[in-house]
């Protein structure tokens, strides 16, 4: 499955991208599980997989930049596998009220089974 590495939407259209983030994380989970444990073969519930965890964190300025503009709606969506980050989606709003989503994964490590 192919995913765009970057999506930009106007404020208010984020819900359709949140669905894409879920699909992206599902894809990464299936690839990692198939390469390592294959626990999903008989169980399709990705959210209950014992080795994966999904988190969303808000962002804040660095302590060295106390006057930086705080954007409370910027976020980092993360997928962990055995406490290692295996996929990330960065969400940030610009001054023109567009929301940009950037998708990253670490699937290249599957070939070496470094996870």
Order of alpha helices (4+ residues) and beta strands (2+ residues): beta-alpha-beta-beta-beta-beta
